[in-house]
Amino acid sequence: MKTQKESTTPVVRNKYTAQFKEQALERSDRDGIPKVAQDLGVAESMLYSWRSKRRQTGQPFEEQKLQQAEVARLKRENTRLEEEVTFLKKRRRTLQSCPSEVRHD
C-alpha cells in the first residue's frame, strides 16, 4: 500500500496593500472582476471578498487599517493601565497592613 508523501513546501500568501486593493476594486468597477483578476493575477474570489468587506464597513481599506491600528493601540494602553491599577491596589493593601507610622489623632 502506497502512502502519499506530504508536501513540505509552505503555502505562500501574498499580502496586498490597502492602496492596491482600492485600485483593483476601482478597476473592477470599470472593467469587471474577471478581467481585472486575470490582469492582476489574483483570484476572482479575492476581489469579491475585498469588495464585500468594503461594502460592509463603508470605509476604504486605508481607513480600516488606521482604525484597526488605533483599536490595537487602545487595547495595549488599556492592558497597561489595568496592570498599573492592580499594582497600586496591592501596594495600598501592603501599606495598610504594615503601619510604619504612628498616627496622632
CYANA upper distance limits for C-alpha pairs under 8 A (distance plus 0.5 A):
 16 TYR  CA     20 PHE  CA      6.72
 16 TYR  CA     21 LYS  CA      7.20
 17 THR  CA     21 LYS  CA      6.88
 18 ALA  CA     22 GLU  CA      6.71
 18 ALA  CA     61 PHE  CA      5.61
 18 ALA  CA     62 GLU  CA      5.84
 18 ALA  CA     65 LYS  CA      8.29
 19 GLN  CA     23 GLN  CA      6.67
 19 GLN  CA     61 PHE  CA      8.01
 19 GLN  CA     62 GLU  CA      7.49
 20 PHE  CA     24 ALA  CA      6.52
 21 LYS  CA     25 LEU  CA      6.64
 21 LYS  CA     50 TRP  CA      7.64
 21 LYS  CA     61 PHE  CA      7.91
 22 GLU  CA     26 GLU  CA      6.66
 22 GLU  CA     60 PRO  CA      7.61
 22 GLU  CA     61 PHE  CA      7.38
 23 GLN  CA     27 ARG  CA      6.69
 24 ALA  CA     28 SER  CA      6.60
 24 ALA  CA     36 VAL  CA      7.60
 24 ALA  CA     47 LEU  CA      8.18
 25 LEU  CA     29 ASP  CA      6.67
 25 LEU  CA     47 LEU  CA      7.50
 25 LEU  CA     50 TRP  CA      8.20
 25 LEU  CA     51 ARG  CA      7.24
 26 GLU  CA     30 ARG  CA      7.20
 27 ARG  CA     31 ASP  CA      6.37
 27 ARG  CA     32 GLY  CA      7.89
 27 ARG  CA     36 VAL  CA      7.20
 28 SER  CA     32 GLY  CA      4.94
 28 SER  CA     33 ILE  CA      5.22
 28 SER  CA     35 LYS  CA      8.18
 28 SER  CA     36 VAL  CA      6.21
 29 ASP  CA     33 ILE  CA      7.93
 31 ASP  CA     35 LYS  CA      7.03
 31 ASP  CA     36 VAL  CA      7.21
 32 GLY  CA     36 VAL  CA      6.89
 33 ILE  CA     37 ALA  CA      6.37
 33 ILE  CA     44 GLU  CA      6.87
 33 ILE  CA     47 LEU  CA      7.30
 33 ILE  CA     48 TYR  CA      8.14
 34 PRO  CA     38 GLN  CA      6.76
 34 PRO  CA     44 GLU  CA      6.54
 35 LYS  CA     39 ASP  CA      6.66
 36 VAL  CA     40 LEU  CA      6.49
 37 ALA  CA     41 GLY  CA      6.20
 37 ALA  CA     42 VAL  CA      5.50
 37 ALA  CA     43 ALA  CA      6.30
 37 ALA  CA     44 GLU  CA      5.85
 37 ALA  CA     47 LEU  CA      7.64
 38 GLN  CA     42 VAL  CA      7.13
 38 GLN  CA     43 ALA  CA      8.17
 38 GLN  CA     44 GLU  CA      8.49
 42 VAL  CA     46 MET  CA      7.32
 42 VAL  CA     47 LEU  CA      8.18
 43 ALA  CA     47 LEU  CA      7.41
 44 GLU  CA     48 TYR  CA      6.81
 45 SER  CA     49 SER  CA      6.52
 46 MET  CA     50 TRP  CA      6.71
 47 LEU  CA     51 ARG  CA      6.62
 48 TYR  CA     52 SER  CA      6.60
 49 SER  CA     53 LYS  CA      6.72
 50 TRP  CA     54 ARG  CA      6.70
 51 ARG  CA     55 ARG  CA      6.72
 52 SER  CA     56 GLN  CA      6.66
 53 LYS  CA     57 THR  CA      6.83
 54 ARG  CA     58 GLY  CA      6.09
 54 ARG  CA     59 GLN  CA      6.43
 54 ARG  CA     60 PRO  CA      6.68
 54 ARG  CA     61 PHE  CA      7.45
 55 ARG  CA     59 GLN  CA      8.07
 59 GLN  CA     63 GLU  CA      6.71
 59 GLN  CA     64 GLN  CA      6.94
 60 PRO  CA     64 GLN  CA      6.96
 61 PHE  CA     65 LYS  CA      6.69
 62 GLU  CA     66 LEU  CA      6.85
 63 GLU  CA     67 GLN  CA      6.57
 64 GLN  CA     68 GLN  CA      6.60
 65 LYS  CA     69 ALA  CA      6.64
 66 LEU  CA     70 GLU  CA      6.72
 67 GLN  CA     71 VAL  CA      6.73
 68 GLN  CA     72 ALA  CA      6.69
 69 ALA  CA     73 ARG  CA      6.69
 70 GLU  CA     74 LEU  CA      6.66
 71 VAL  CA     75 LYS  CA      6.67
 72 ALA  CA     76 ARG  CA      6.81
 73 ARG  CA     77 GLU  CA      6.73
 74 LEU  CA     78 ASN  CA      6.49
 75 LYS  CA     79 THR  CA      6.69
 76 ARG  CA     80 ARG  CA      6.76
 77 GLU  CA     81 LEU  CA      6.66
 78 ASN  CA     82 GLU  CA      6.62
 79 THR  CA     83 GLU  CA      6.75
 80 ARG  CA     84 GLU  CA      6.74
 81 LEU  CA     85 VAL  CA      6.69
 82 GLU  CA     86 THR  CA      6.72
 83 GLU  CA     87 PHE  CA      6.67
 84 GLU  CA     88 LEU  CA      6.69
 85 VAL  CA     89 LYS  CA      6.62
 86 THR  CA     90 LYS  CA      6.79
 87 PHE  CA     91 ARG  CA      6.69
 88 LEU  CA     92 ARG  CA      6.56
 89 LYS  CA     93 ARG  CA      6.79
 90 LYS  CA     94 THR  CA      6.72
 91 ARG  CA     95 LEU  CA      6.69
 92 ARG  CA     96 GLN  CA      6.68
 93 ARG  CA     97 SER  CA      6.69
 94 THR  CA     98 CYS  CA      6.80
 95 LEU  CA     99 PRO  CA      7.16
